[in-house]
Amino acid sequence: MRVPEVRLVGDNVEPGVFRTSVAQQMAEDMELDLVEISPNAEPPVCKIIDYKKFLYEQKKRDKMLKAKSTQITVKEIRFGPQTDEHDYEFKRKNAEKFLKDGAKLKAFVFFKGRSIIYKEQGQILLLRLAQDLEELGKVEAMPLLEGKRMTMYIAPKKKK
């Protein structure tokens, strides 16, 4: 450490501001390490602890935070503007399965060539899907036409 003074905190020492050399000597006497906790403070905050144990605790804490965070997957379902009843039912069942598994759903109608003239049919199809899935999911974004695609997002409802 290249600073003249450090603020010492911890369980086995009295808190206060000490010269760096004194703090390092105290750590050496206790057969522990002087670890810089907050380098941006004035003076920097240090702690006398076992460094390997400190790293272990930090890894353990990071692992716990990572385990608690949830990954959200987005599943896509593609329709044509004139999707058949049987095809619609098949895709609706898949959408139900995705929402039950906790994945977000991106349903879109893809318009090829001149089929863009059927955009109302595409919107009706997506709204019908949203209505069929309303007990499993909540519509995040209403059908929106972007280029040759009309897209709608459905998020799964929280389980009680």
Contacts in CASP RR format, 6 or more apart in sequence:
PFRMAT RR
TARGET T0000
AUTHOR 0000-0000-0000
METHOD contacts of the structure
MODEL  1
MRVPEVRLVGDNVEPGVFRTSVAQQMAEDMELDLVEISPNAEPPVCKIID
YKKFLYEQKKRDKMLKAKSTQITVKEIRFGPQTDEHDYEFKRKNAEKFLK
DGAKLKAFVFFKGRSIIYKEQGQILLLRLAQDLEELGKVEAMPLLEGKRM
TMYIAPKKKK
1 20 0 8 1.000
1 24 0 8 1.000
1 34 0 8 1.000
1 36 0 8 1.000
1 44 0 8 1.000
1 46 0 8 1.000
3 20 0 8 1.000
3 43 0 8 1.000
3 44 0 8 1.000
4 19 0 8 1.000
4 20 0 8 1.000
5 17 0 8 1.000
5 18 0 8 1.000
5 19 0 8 1.000
5 20 0 8 1.000
5 43 0 8 1.000
6 17 0 8 1.000
6 18 0 8 1.000
6 20 0 8 1.000
6 23 0 8 1.000
6 34 0 8 1.000
6 36 0 8 1.000
6 43 0 8 1.000
6 44 0 8 1.000
6 45 0 8 1.000
6 46 0 8 1.000
7 15 0 8 1.000
7 16 0 8 1.000
7 17 0 8 1.000
7 41 0 8 1.000
7 43 0 8 1.000
7 44 0 8 1.000
7 45 0 8 1.000
7 46 0 8 1.000
8 14 0 8 1.000
8 15 0 8 1.000
8 16 0 8 1.000
8 17 0 8 1.000
8 18 0 8 1.000
8 23 0 8 1.000
8 26 0 8 1.000
8 46 0 8 1.000
8 47 0 8 1.000
8 48 0 8 1.000
9 15 0 8 1.000
9 16 0 8 1.000
9 37 0 8 1.000
9 45 0 8 1.000
9 46 0 8 1.000
9 47 0 8 1.000
10 47 0 8 1.000
10 48 0 8 1.000
10 49 0 8 1.000
12 30 0 8 1.000
12 48 0 8 1.000
13 26 0 8 1.000
13 48 0 8 1.000
17 43 0 8 1.000
18 26 0 8 1.000
23 34 0 8 1.000
23 46 0 8 1.000
23 48 0 8 1.000
24 34 0 8 1.000
26 34 0 8 1.000
26 48 0 8 1.000
27 33 0 8 1.000
27 34 0 8 1.000
27 48 0 8 1.000
30 48 0 8 1.000
32 48 0 8 1.000
32 49 0 8 1.000
32 50 0 8 1.000
33 48 0 8 1.000
33 49 0 8 1.000
33 50 0 8 1.000
33 51 0 8 1.000
33 54 0 8 1.000
34 46 0 8 1.000
34 47 0 8 1.000
34 48 0 8 1.000
35 46 0 8 1.000
35 47 0 8 1.000
35 48 0 8 1.000
35 49 0 8 1.000
35 51 0 8 1.000
35 54 0 8 1.000
36 44 0 8 1.000
36 45 0 8 1.000
36 46 0 8 1.000
37 45 0 8 1.000
37 46 0 8 1.000
37 47 0 8 1.000
38 44 0 8 1.000
38 45 0 8 1.000
72 102 0 8 1.000
72 103 0 8 1.000
72 104 0 8 1.000
73 102 0 8 1.000
73 103 0 8 1.000
73 104 0 8 1.000
74 103 0 8 1.000
74 104 0 8 1.000
74 105 0 8 1.000
74 106 0 8 1.000
75 95 0 8 1.000
75 98 0 8 1.000
75 103 0 8 1.000
75 104 0 8 1.000
75 105 0 8 1.000
75 106 0 8 1.000
76 105 0 8 1.000
76 106 0 8 1.000
76 107 0 8 1.000
76 108 0 8 1.000
77 91 0 8 1.000
77 94 0 8 1.000
77 95 0 8 1.000
77 98 0 8 1.000
77 105 0 8 1.000
77 106 0 8 1.000
77 107 0 8 1.000
77 108 0 8 1.000
78 108 0 8 1.000
78 109 0 8 1.000
78 110 0 8 1.000
79 87 0 8 1.000
79 88 0 8 1.000
79 91 0 8 1.000
79 107 0 8 1.000
79 108 0 8 1.000
79 109 0 8 1.000
79 110 0 8 1.000
79 122 0 8 1.000
79 125 0 8 1.000
79 126 0 8 1.000
80 109 0 8 1.000
80 110 0 8 1.000
80 111 0 8 1.000
80 115 0 8 1.000
80 122 0 8 1.000
80 125 0 8 1.000
81 109 0 8 1.000
81 111 0 8 1.000
81 115 0 8 1.000
81 118 0 8 1.000
81 119 0 8 1.000
81 121 0 8 1.000
81 122 0 8 1.000
81 125 0 8 1.000
82 115 0 8 1.000
82 118 0 8 1.000
82 121 0 8 1.000
83 91 0 8 1.000
83 125 0 8 1.000
88 125 0 8 1.000
88 128 0 8 1.000
88 129 0 8 1.000
92 129 0 8 1.000
92 132 0 8 1.000
92 133 0 8 1.000
95 105 0 8 1.000
95 107 0 8 1.000
95 129 0 8 1.000
95 133 0 8 1.000
95 154 0 8 1.000
96 133 0 8 1.000
96 136 0 8 1.000
98 105 0 8 1.000
99 105 0 8 1.000
99 133 0 8 1.000
99 136 0 8 1.000
99 137 0 8 1.000
99 154 0 8 1.000
99 156 0 8 1.000
99 157 0 8 1.000
100 136 0 8 1.000
100 156 0 8 1.000
102 156 0 8 1.000
103 156 0 8 1.000
104 140 0 8 1.000
104 153 0 8 1.000
104 154 0 8 1.000
104 155 0 8 1.000
104 156 0 8 1.000
105 133 0 8 1.000
105 137 0 8 1.000
105 153 0 8 1.000
105 154 0 8 1.000
105 155 0 8 1.000
105 156 0 8 1.000
106 151 0 8 1.000
106 152 0 8 1.000
106 153 0 8 1.000
107 126 0 8 1.000
107 129 0 8 1.000
107 151 0 8 1.000
107 152 0 8 1.000
107 153 0 8 1.000
107 154 0 8 1.000
108 126 0 8 1.000
108 149 0 8 1.000
108 150 0 8 1.000
108 151 0 8 1.000
108 152 0 8 1.000
109 122 0 8 1.000
109 123 0 8 1.000
109 125 0 8 1.000
109 126 0 8 1.000
109 143 0 8 1.000
109 149 0 8 1.000
109 150 0 8 1.000
110 148 0 8 1.000
110 149 0 8 1.000
111 118 0 8 1.000
111 119 0 8 1.000
111 148 0 8 1.000
111 149 0 8 1.000
111 150 0 8 1.000
112 148 0 8 1.000
113 148 0 8 1.000
116 148 0 8 1.000
119 145 0 8 1.000
119 150 0 8 1.000
122 143 0 8 1.000
122 150 0 8 1.000
123 143 0 8 1.000
123 150 0 8 1.000
126 143 0 8 1.000
126 150 0 8 1.000
126 152 0 8 1.000
127 143 0 8 1.000
129 152 0 8 1.000
129 154 0 8 1.000
130 139 0 8 1.000
130 152 0 8 1.000
130 154 0 8 1.000
133 154 0 8 1.000
135 157 0 8 1.000
136 156 0 8 1.000
136 157 0 8 1.000
137 154 0 8 1.000
137 155 0 8 1.000
137 156 0 8 1.000
137 157 0 8 1.000
138 154 0 8 1.000
138 155 0 8 1.000
138 156 0 8 1.000
138 157 0 8 1.000
139 152 0 8 1.000
139 153 0 8 1.000
139 154 0 8 1.000
140 153 0 8 1.000
140 154 0 8 1.000
140 155 0 8 1.000
141 151 0 8 1.000
141 152 0 8 1.000
141 153 0 8 1.000
142 152 0 8 1.000
143 150 0 8 1.000
143 151 0 8 1.000
143 152 0 8 1.000
144 150 0 8 1.000
144 151 0 8 1.000
144 152 0 8 1.000
END
